[in-house]
């Protein structure tokens, strides 16, 4: 074969600069593209060999680094190509859409670089992001074929000549440019191959010629055979990932070991789901429920997306709903294109089906665990509770399965569902608490009131100020009607549950005295005092906040709007049947100063029992308490 020149069929010579410009931030993708192409070539040879009765050697891809020569070679034993095929599949077909590509980049730009290669058939040409010259050495498996060599130096011109390859397959030699010389270090290429090719279908071997040569030289100097070192070869991938195996053949340790491979710094996962469906779309994978580390922020990109065992992305925003973002693992689907951008995902009709299927499998798995192993479900709740509540408020189908399986801690520090809580209400309070779920906000509610309710066998569910208000509102909205549910705080319901009497004229005098002592020290618009004669209550006073205003503040705080920027109106509810309240008023005629100190102390105790003292108020409280104790002890002595 004589040397032959040609020209890539593209109407502009700007194609290579544009490839480099628009794909430079993702230039390590060239390894994925070239190794993936090599695996495809092996598969094609295997298929053709099988149909024609030919012998097929074990398929493998070798990535060879020659640092002194500044080359990286991707070598496969696939079906190979003759000159016509090289010209068709590399020089011509790959650029069938190149003009459209160029026009798009010039006319409107793009924020979406990840889709460019696959959309325009430029997989092979990703090599020019890192190479100043590319050689393709190939020998076709067809009998009588001659080896061919194609050379291109990053321009639209190329040359053909007779090659020297003696074995069937293809070798792509990349002469690495100065900007990409870090790929000549084996650690860089190894980490890139591991990221993109960790589970490709054929064995991928990384060879560093310089390192091997150094070992060969050392071996030549070795005096004893046992002193010689073996020539290393680095097998990059696992050709059969866990998700390709039958669940019945796997043990718990297999799943844990695979998790460690994906996330080596994590503790063992809580449990997992093995996905496997082939209709109406194909999907395989393993999703893990991780144990959360409170000292480590929740990371995104924990689920790796593969297509035919080729890594595509760890951004699965449109495949996995946000509420499942805490999960970790891998999914593989042939119905997702290899090079997918976010916009491509949104437009793919299979994406929504896949997303719905994953949600269904997760909810079914949690339902099964709840039903068959309640103890394990409860032990995992601290880690999975947030995303289950988030899922209920985000996805209707998930909510239908999981809402009644959401757990809250109750007054006995035991986990309970909403239906179980309703069942626990004592019969004598059934009518008063019909449709009501008493909740105790662990940061602001009055602890003494919770304990008093517990003494009457009335449980409360303990909530936080972060996501629970959102979930509570969701439950209320979903249960509108005669049998609707309503969350009510303990401070707003206590007077309805304990027997009370109407306030007398003397009781109102007590209120007036506390008013004159305390209201002047507080913002009148945000502070008020009420009298409630509650029998069987050992609480002198407690704070009550309007339920709707409290919810609004909690929701605002959860959404990052400050929450408490507008002070809530708080009402100090006094119980005139309590001794300390009565004594404070009786003292007012004899020792008004001491009586006022007792009024402040009642308010301080109510504050401590509910939201607690702010750091800036602790000093004043300690000073007041010391002053009160000093005066009381002096009176006791005299």
HUSULNOR-V868773 format. One line per field, one symbol per residue. ss: DSSP state (@ for helix, = for strand, . for the rest). phi: phi as a letter, one per 20 degrees, with the letter a starting at -180 (. if undefined). psi: psi as a letter, one per 20 degrees, with the letter a starting at -180 (. if undefined). A space follows every 50 residues. Layout:
ss->???
phi->???
psi->???
//
This chain:
ss->...====.......@@@@@@@@@@@@..@@@@@@@@@@@@@@@@@@@@@@ @@.......=======....======......@@@@@@@@@@@@@..@@@ @@@@@@@.....@@@@@@@....@@@@@@.=========........=== ==....======......========.@@@@@@@.@@@@@@@@@@@@... ..======@@@@@@@@@@@@@...@@@......==......@@@..@@@. .@@@@@@@@@@@........=======.....=======........... ..=====..====........@@@...=====.........@@@@@@.@@ @@@@@@@@@@@@@@@@@@@@@@.@@@@@@@@@@@@@@@@@@@@@.@@@@@ @@@@@..===....==.@@@@@@@..@@@......======.....@@@@ @@@@@.....===....@@@@@@@@@@@.......====@@@@@@@@..= =...@@@@@@@@@@@@@@@@@.....=====.==......=====.@@@@ @@@@@@@@...........=====....@@@@@@@@@....@@@@@@@@@ @@@@@@@@@.....@@@@@@@@@@@@@@@@@@@@@@@.
phi->.efcdbcffceceeffgfgffedgfcfffffgffffffffffgfffffff fdmeedfgfbcddddcfgelccdddcdefmbeffffffedfdffdfdfff gfffffecmaedefefgffdmdgfffgffcdebcdddbcfffgnfdfccd cbdmcfebcdbfedfddfpccdddeffffdfffeeffffffffffecgcf fcfdddcdffffffffffffefedffefefffcdeeddfcfgfeefgfed dgffffffffffcfeefgffabceeabcbebdbcrcddeeefdfecffee lededcclmdfdadddgeedggfefffcqbccbfedgfddefffffeeff ffffffffgffffffffffgfebgfffffefgedgfffffffedcfffff edgfdfdcfdfemdebefgffffefggfdgffdfmddfdcffecfefffg fffffemeeceecdeedggffgffffffcfpfdfdbecfffedffeeefc cffeffffffffffgfedffecfffdbbccdcedfldedfabeccggfff ffffffffenenmdfdgffddeeedfeegffffffffffebgffffffgf fffffffffdenefgfeffffffffffffffffffffe
psi->prppqrppmqiqjigghgghgijhikiiihggghhghgghhgggggghhg hjjqporppqppoppnghilqppoprlbirqaghhghghghghhjhjhgg gggghghiapjnhiigghhjkkghiihihipiqppopqpqippjqqqqpp ppkjriqrqqrprjpiqpappoppoprhhkihiiphhghghgghghjhkq iqpppppohgghghghhhhhiphqhiiqqqoqpoogrohnrhiiqphiiq rhhgghhhghghmhiqrqrgarpopoqjpjrppqrppqoqpqohjpqpqr lipppqoljppgqjnkhihpqhijiiqrbqqppijpqgnprghhghiphh ghggghgggghghhghggggghmhghghhihhhigghgggghihpggggh higjjpqqqahjkqpqrghhghhipqhijgghjpjqopqooihirohhgg hhghhjkoqqpprrjfhghggghggghikpahkqqpppqhhiighhhqpr rqprhhhhhgghghghghhhirohhjprpqponoqkpjphqrqpqpghhg ggggggghjkjhfjhopqpppooqoiipghgghgghihhgmhghghhhgh hggghhghheirpqhiihghgggggggghghhhghhg.
//
